[in-house]
């Protein structure tokens, strides 16, 4: 099957580097202004430059996000911000608001322009309109079916990107007003409070003040909380329909989430259309189940009736323990940055970028030393430590601990 691009989220510079190490062809990220994730760490001006340089050295593309909607009063500051970043060397800029596109052109930004999924493009005439306006790539609405994607590609030949994995917004293509209405935080300017994930009760009109429970599970009911998207088992269908790039959602999610989803979709797309894909599919599904997620759906278009009730708020089967800090040589004793506690005798999964084979393995913690070289029984979250394992660790490694481990 044709080669497709994996577009991975980078909530900060650290995540960007691991997205690249674990197989991303393109990383998308935002600065401190005018993107739809103001709660993410995002990138300072210097970090933007460093991230672009890191990617260019490794042949990975960069997509910069300027995808918030502009009010009239935002236009002068948006223009000034564009002038500041215009010569940074992005491969593409992602835009939702046509006004932003005009500002980009007026300020001479020389790169590709990608149309955000926020514009909810669902048909070939819309695609033609935006292509004529100067967009190089269209990120279709998540509501687009495989058949619609196939027809759009056939009629336009456009470069098509679709979301493959991650959280779904119950609002139409993410353009939600609930957040601003209920909390004063504008989702369309990147500050969503996620009221769709809140718990709600029902009030009967003739009994004001009398709250009626809608029973879903013991913790309450998330009436508007949708499932997460995961199309791994339908990946070949999407490639056959003509998709050029698969996007992974998750700039607010962990480094582990970013790295593991990236490597799975990268390798799966590489072997799509072969017998090996079907053999590896159970492994792909299991790995994607080992990141924190809500129950999955693989078909938003045909599951509107199921999206509002997830059954459980979140599924979490592992803890992200940490990652190897430096060196790619084989060694039993390595330096780690920790994200959750690591104890002596812990059994950890080591996961690695997938190139020609799966190198994942289990590693027993033999000894832990702090930065001063002292033996300790536990490495605290956020610390730097040296861990001795029972066998050598090869290259870039991320470690996790299974919460139900019986090994």
Secondary structure, DSSP 8 states (H G I E B T S, - for coil): ----EEEEE-SSHHHHHHHHHTT-SEEEEE-SSSSS-TTS----HHHHHHHHHHHHHTT-EEEEEE-S---GGGHHHHHHHHHHHTTS--SEEEES-HHHHHHHHHTT--SEEEE-GGG---SHHHHHHHHHTT-SEEE--TT--HHHHHHHHHHH--EEEEEEEEE--SSGGG---HHHHHHS--GGGT----GGGS---EE-TTSTT-EE---SBTTB--TT---EEE-GGGHHHHHHHT--EEEE--TTS-HHHHHHHHHHHHHHHHHTTSHHHHHHHHHHHHHHHTS-B--EES-STT-HHHHT--SSS-B--EEEEEEE-S--S-EEEEEEEESS-EETT-EEEEE---SSS---EEEEEEEEE-TTS-EESEE-TT-EEEEEEEEEE-SS-EEEEETT---
